[in-house]
Amino acid sequence: MAKKTETRPHDAASYLKTEQDCALYLQVALGDIARARGMMQLVRETGLTREGLYKASSPEGNPSFATVMKVCKALGLKLHTEPA
C-alpha cells in the first residue's frame, strides 16, 4: 500500500512583505497564465515576439505598461485601478 504524502496549505500572502514582492508575484502569475494559454497564440494576438513575451514574463523582466495591456487583452482579462 502506497504511503500518503502529507501536504501543508500554501499561503502566498505570507511571503508578500514588500511592494517589490507583490510586483514580482503579479508578474510571475501573469506569465503563468500566458504560458497556460499558449505563448504562440499570444504572439499572434499581441504582435510581440516570443522572446519578448518570455522576457517580459520572467522575474527579471520589466514589461512596459503597453505590453501588459496587450497581454491582458489577448488573455481576455481587464486590468483596472481604483482609489487606494
ABEGO torsion letter per residue (X at the ends): XBBBBBBBBBBAAAABABAAAAAAAAAAAAAAAAAAAEAAAAAAAAGBBAAAAAAAABAABBBBAAAAAAAAAAAGBBBBBBBX
